[in-house]
Amino acid sequence: MSSTSGDNQPVVRSVVRLPAEVRSPFEVYVNGVRQELGEDYRVRDGALVFERELRKDRISGWRWFLGAWGVGTYRQDDSVDVRYQRADGSPALAEKLDIELR
């Protein structure tokens, strides 16, 4: 369910499901830039919620074919990564997590 901004434009939220093994504390990065809890995102029902649109580019077969011939097609391709510790204390990184728009 999207709400609206002050100018009646729908507010797009990006939701990123956390892997089951991720427990607090953890660090969140978007395109390699560290994000701050409460300022850049919030945690709700096992997911990260961003109050902005994040996109993950899906490369079709046609675009892949063009790229193989050196023809570039560039689109927004955000990467959400989460750095955390496993139960045994070893460091782990969940990379390029799926992004849902709501």
PyMOL commands that set and color helices and strands:
alter all, ss='L'
color gray80, all
select helices_A, chain A and resi 61-68
alter helices_A, ss='H'
color red, helices_A
select strands_A, chain A and resi 14-17+27-30+33-35+42-44+47-50+80-85+91-94+100-101
alter strands_A, ss='S'
color yellow, strands_A
deselect
rebuild
show_as cartoon
